[in-house]
């Protein structure tokens, strides 16, 4: 369990770093776009642990139904 927590934490940090780098490169954002960007930067790493299992189950379900 600790290994999975470490994996998810490292992916969350990586996700945050990628979004932050892209955000810093964009210079002509409106105030609303800035708020929305910060919201995405904050939520994406936090929701990573939910998205991965759902994506895996969806992909598994599609692959198992295509073989039948």
C-alpha positions, 0 to 999 in steps of 0.5 A: 500500500505504501508503494502505491501511495508513493507512486501516486504521490510522485505522479501527482507531483509530476503532473503539478510540475508539468501544469505549472511549467505550461502555466508559467510559459503563458503570459497573456491570460485574462484574470478569469483564465488565470483563476481557472488555470490555478484551479486546474493546477490545484485539482489535477494532482489531487484527483489523480488517484481517482482518475487512474483506476477509473481509466484502467477499469474503463480500458479493461472493460473495453478490451474484455468486451472486444474479445467476446 
